[in-house]
Amino acid sequence: MKNNSKLKREFPLHLMLIPGVILLLVYNYFPMVGVAFAFQKFIPAQGLFGSKWVGFDNFRYLLQLNDFYQVLWNTFYIATMKILAGQIVPIFIALLLNEMKKAFIKRGVQTLIYLPHFLSWVILGAILVDILSPSEGIINQILQTFGIDPIYFLGNNKWFPYVIIISDVWKEFGFSTIVYLAAITSINPSLYEAAIVDGAGHTRQAWHITLPGMVPIIILLATLSLGSVLNAGFDQVFNLYSPSVYQSGDILDTLIYRIGLIDAQFGVATAIGLFKSVVSLVLISISYIMAYRLANYRIF
């Protein structure tokens, strides 16, 4: 009887899940049938069942591509640097904001640094193209006042990866900062009171109280971000790169785009996507194990 009443009470909640489950099936599970393309010489006119099966030939071709290992390194390097900088900068900013005493100034700064998170890379890409222009960009105009020759940031293989990393951190660090500020609010205020009595200044309080109190969430976010090691940001790179920076800026996602949609090698493009998914699955599994052991994080 008790179970029946519980079922009746929770039944409307289960009904509310149906639209989400349908969307999950349509956009996440049904497309997984397309994984078969990685083992076919897929021709759209012949379809999934009419295309020739070639086994692992697409993967062999992939490993023989001259640019594949460079693209793999670019993806790993850019994604890793994004993860590291995306952890360090928000922690530093959260510590600074925590020291602000004027609440309205603190809220205003939080709003300003959080706004870029809501802008698409189409908009931000156009802004960066103007700002970093070698002829009329404000950055190069400032450099010229110091006698430095203009730098083509978006067309130079040396500078392009750093532009990608810095601009991504600028866009996203506001969101992570709010997460860390929320972690700071959970720290017992009596610890700060005791530190003040002992004569500890703001720097010592931040080092011995605030940072240790943030450690669990820092470990959690850092370990969970391991699954993004091969996600260097297609939207961002696609809107900013050009053939002149393929050597340092081409990543797996943009390679998939060019091979699959431009060159119409659908089987090879799917093989690259499957390779990336398998590696990401392994890294995500490792990250959850680390999050469970280091931060006591549980999915359920």
N, C-alpha and C positions, 0 to 999 in steps of 0.2 A: 504493500500500500504506500509506503514511504517512497519507494522508487518510482511508482506511478505519478505521484504528486510532483516529484522532482523533475520527471520527464516532461510533464505538462508545463511546468514553470520555465524550463529551459528550451522547450520546443521553438518558441518564437525567435530565440537567439540563434538557434541552428538554422532557421529559415533565412535569417539575415546574412548568413555565411554563403548562401547559394550563389549570389552574383559574383562574389569574390572567387569562389571555387571555379565557376564557369570561366571567368577571365583567366585564371591560372591555367586551366586546361587548354584554352584556346591559344594563349600567347606563350605558354612555357612548355607544355607537354606535347601537344599535337605537332608543333614544328620539329620535335626531336626525330620524327620520321625522316627528316631531311638529312640526318647523319649518314644515311646510306649513300648519299652523293659522294662521300669521301672515298668510297670503294668502287665507284663507277666512273666511266667516261661519260658523264651526264650530258645529254643533249635535250634541251627543253622540248623540242618537237616530238621526241620519242618517249618522254616522261620517265617516271621512276622505274616502272616495270619493263620498259622497252630499251633503256640504256644498257650498254655493255658493262658487265662487271669486270674490274681489272685488279681486284684484290688490294694489295698495298703499293701498287705502282704510283699512285698519287703521292704517297708519303716518301717513296724513294726519290721521285722527281723533286719534291719539296726539299729534301736534304741535300740535293745536288745543286740547288739554286745558289748562284754566287753571292747574292745579297742576303740570304736567309739568316746566316749567323750574325751578320752585322745588324740586321733588323732585330734579331732576338736580343742582342746585346743592348741596342738602343732602348728597346722596350723595358728590359730589366733595369738599366741604369736610370732612365727617366722615372719609372715607377718607384724604384727604391728611394731615390732622392726626394721625390714627392712625399713619400711616407715619412721619411726622417724629418724633413723640413716641416711637414704638416703636423708633426708631433711637437717639435721644439718651439716653433713660433707661437702656437696657441698657449702653451704652458707659460711662456715668458709673458705674453700679453695678459693672461689671466692673473698672474702674480701682480703685475702692475695695476690692473683694474681693481684688484682686491684691496690695494692700498689707498684707493681714492675714497675720500671722506664725503664729498658732495654727491649725493645720490643722483641728482638730475644730470650732472656731468657724466657720471658713470653710465647711466642709462643711454644718454646721447651718444657716447662713444661706442657702446655695444650695438646700437642701431646702425651707426655709420659703417662699422666694420662688418656687420652682418648683411647689409644690403647687396653687395656683389654676389652673394650666394644665390640670389634669386634671378640674376641676369644670365641669359644664355650666352654660349660662346660665340654665337653669330654676332651679337651686339658687342661683347667684349673684344672679339677678334677685330672688328672694325675700329674700335677705339685704340687698340694696341697698334694696329697698322698705322694710324695717324700719329700716335705718340712717338713711335719708333722709326718713323720715316727718316731716311738718311738726308733728305733735303729740307723738309719743313717740320719734322718732328721736334717736339719741345726738348726731348732728351739730348738729341744731337745739337740743338741750338745752345743748350747749357754747356755741352762739352766744347763747342767751338769758342765760347767765351774764355775758356781756360787753355785755348790753343791746341785742343785735341781734334784730330781729323774725324769727320763723320764716320760712324760705324753702321753698317747695314746689318742690324741685329737679326732680322728675319730672313736674310739671305746669306748668312755666314755660318758655316758648319761649326765654328768654334763657339759662337755666341747663342745659336738657336736653342740648344738644350737648356741653357740657363734661363732663357726667356720663358720657355715652357714651364720650367719648375717654379720660377719666381712668380709668374702670373697665376699659376694654379694655386700656390700658397696664398697669394693676395686675395683670390676669389673665395677660398674655402676656409681660411683660418678663423674667420668670425664665428662660423658654426661650431667648430671644435672648441673655441674659447668659451662659448656659453656652456658647453658640456663640462669643462673644467671648473668654471665658476660655480656650477651646480654642485660639483664634488667638494669645492671649498666650503660651501655653506653647511655641509654635513660634519665639519670638524667642530669638536667641542670648544665653545668660546672660553671655557675655564682654563684651557691650555694657554691661550694668549694672555689671560689675566695673570696666570702664574709666571709666565715668561716676563711680563712687564715688571712684576714685583722683583724678579731676579735681575732686572736691569738689562734685559735683552732688547736690542733695537729692532727696527723693521726688517733689516737684512737677516739677522739671526732668527727672528720669528718665521720668516719665509723659508729659510733653509732647514730649520729644525722642527717646524710644526706644519706649515702649509704644504711643502713638498712631500714629506712623509705621508700626510693625510691624503694626498692626491695619488699616491703610488698605485693603489688597487685599480683605479680607473685608467691610469696611464698604461699599466701592464695590459689591462683588458683591451683597450683600443689599439695598442701596438701589436698585440698578438692577432687580433681579429683582422688587422690590416694586411697580414701576410697573404691572404687570399687575393689581394689586389696587385701582387708583384708583377703580373703580366697585363695589368690594365693601366696603360699609360695615358689614357684619355683620348679617344678617337675624335670627339667633337672639337676639342681644343686644337689638337695637332692638325686636323683636316682644315680648320679655318685659318691656320697660321702658316702652314708649311708650303713649300714649292719645290719643283725638281732640283733646284740648286742646293737644297739642304736635305735631300734624301739620305745622304751618307750618315748624318748625325740625328736626323729627326724622323726618319721613317720607322714606324712601329708595326707590330703584327696586325693591328686592326686596319691601318691604312694599306698595308700590303694585301690583306684580304679584299679590301674594297677595289684596289686596282686590278688584281688578278681575277676576281670574281665578276665584278660589274663592268669593268672597262675591257678586259681581255677575254671575258666570257669563259674562263677556265673554272667552271663551277665546282668540279671535283677537287681540284687542287686547293681552291679557296676554302672549301668545306673541310679538307684535310688539315689546313692550318688552323681553322676554328676549332676542330676536334682536338688537335694537339694542345692548343691553349686551354680548352675546357678541362682536359684530363689533368694537366699540370696544376691548374687553379683548384680543381677538386682535391688533389693531394695536399696542396698548401692550405686550403681551408680546413681540411680534416686535421692537419697538424696544428693549425692555429687554435681550433676549438679544444684540442687536447691540452695545449699550453695554457689557454685561458682558464681551463678547468683546474689545472694543477697550480698555476701561479696566482690566479685571482678568484678561484672558487666559482667560476662562471658556469652556469648550467643552462642548457637550452630549455629544459622543461622544469 
